[in-house]
Amino acid sequence: MADFDLVIRNGRVATAADVVTCDIGVAGGRIVALAENLGAGERDIDAAGKLVLPGGVDGHCHLDQLMSDGSRMADDFRSGTISAACGGTTTVIPFACQIKGHSLREAVDDYHRRAEGKALIDYAFHLIISDPTEQVIGQELPALIHDGYTSFKIYMTYDDLKLNDREILEVFALARREGALTMVHAENADCIGWLTERLEAAGRTAPRYHATSRPPVVEREATHRAIALAELVDVPILIVHVSGEEAAAQIQAARDRGLPIHGETCPHYLFLTAEDLDLDGFEGAKHICSPPPRDARNQEAVWRGLENGVFDIVSSDHAPFRYHDDKGKMIRGKGAPFAQVPNGIPGIETRLPLLFSEGVGKGRISLNRFVALTATNPARLFGLYPRKGTIAIGSDADLAIWDPERQVTITNDILHHNVDYTPYEGMKVQGWPETVLCRGTVVVEQGTVVGAEGGGRFLPCELPLSARPEDSLAIS
């Protein structure tokens, strides 16, 4: 009789802390042994010459999210999780989005219906709070936090989502009281609106002017204000999708003063610049996202933030709008003003290979730092650690076996999302995940999808380690 359901043998096993060569024994979907020369498994996988990493945790992505402007996301929980798995990710955390005038519980119930029976890998939900009524703050949100929805996102921009400072304070106070974590999209809506009106009046509506309407100062100011409001309430927050030097400096300055401010960035700020918004014709619309990609100097500043610890996590912020689609980037027609183009960039499958190749492969970050940024830290921040995000006895056997020497040219044809383009078309990377397991079940084998639709499970989250309140300090 076999000692294990599965044994992965001879791989270089990396966590956020260590790199060792050993076997991994799996039983009942969990890691039960880490040692040399383990006994027999019902199945063995030889990982000699390969890296064995924790499956990635994508702590910020959008799948089949209900949109208020009539646009439609191309990836549902099936195609989105297939794409994630093929890129080495085994847990995704997309957003149940409250539409103004509707309840938060209604959004969560709808999102479960969208996800049910489709995901190949495990998933949790963040919440998006767009209408923090007394009912939401006083009853719905505390109950949802108790049920395992322990993180939520708020916006300081977008007319259909933004909160004012008073509303932000109410959400922060609730997060402080309940021990939840608030994610903040930090851009100054009034500045953006003022600039956009003037650009449109001058006829400057091409995609490249999207970056003009959202210069670094509007992100810097909003980041500073979000940190100040969090300091007032004494609550940790996560500033998401930081695009450059000025906002990163605000996070670093807050940390230097001992404030629990976390930072996130995304591959598009490491690999794209504002020049990508200025492609011929309407092609620049493919790269419209907020905040927009900056210049080469800011790109370099984001890399430095990964190296020096300003950023805790790297997420995809996958926003799957098709380009040739009247429900996607062309919802208002080809040549529409930049302000009418859905915001977002696809990248759920390319997140890990891009960062591995240019970060680890070029010596900018260590392999341990790569694991921390893409798996361990998001699992910790969002209440899934140590079940997810590491290779340890008792953790779920979420594992990705990488060929660190494999060279791949990224083209949309090789990707598994349902978007008709990738912003990284033609980029060459070295290192790619070949075999991926979720809870001990192989879902991708030598690049081929073998997992079952509906095999992924919903994960209620614990209270984040960094946001658990001390009762004596709780704001009532």
SULGISUL-V304640 format. One record per run of one state. SS is the DSSP state (alpha for helix, beta for strand, coil for the rest). FROM is the first residue (numbers start at 1). TO is the last residue. If there is no record, write none. Layout:
BEGIN
ss=(SS;SS)
from=(FROM;FROM)
to=(TO;TO)
END
This chain:
BEGIN
ss=(coil;beta;coil;beta;coil;beta;coil;beta;coil;beta;coil;beta;coil;beta;coil;alpha;coil;beta;coil;alpha;coil;beta;coil;alpha;coil;beta;coil;beta;coil;alpha;coil;beta;coil;alpha;coil;alpha;coil;alpha;coil;beta;coil;alpha;coil;beta;coil;alpha;coil;alpha;coil;alpha;coil;alpha;coil;beta;coil;beta;coil;alpha;coil;beta;coil;alpha;coil;alpha;coil;beta;coil;beta;coil;alpha;coil;beta;coil;beta;coil;beta;coil;beta;coil;alpha;coil;alpha;coil)
from=(1;4;15;19;28;30;36;41;47;51;55;56;59;61;63;77;87;89;98;104;116;122;129;134;147;151;156;162;163;165;179;181;186;189;202;209;214;216;234;237;240;245;257;261;267;268;272;274;279;283;288;296;309;313;316;318;320;338;341;345;346;351;361;367;382;396;397;399;410;412;415;428;439;441;446;448;450;458;459;465;468;471;474)
to=(3;14;18;27;29;35;40;46;50;54;55;58;60;62;76;86;88;97;103;115;121;128;133;146;150;155;161;162;164;178;180;185;188;201;208;213;215;233;236;239;244;256;260;266;267;271;273;278;282;287;295;308;312;315;317;319;337;340;344;345;350;360;366;381;395;396;398;409;411;414;427;438;440;445;447;449;457;458;464;467;470;473;476)
END
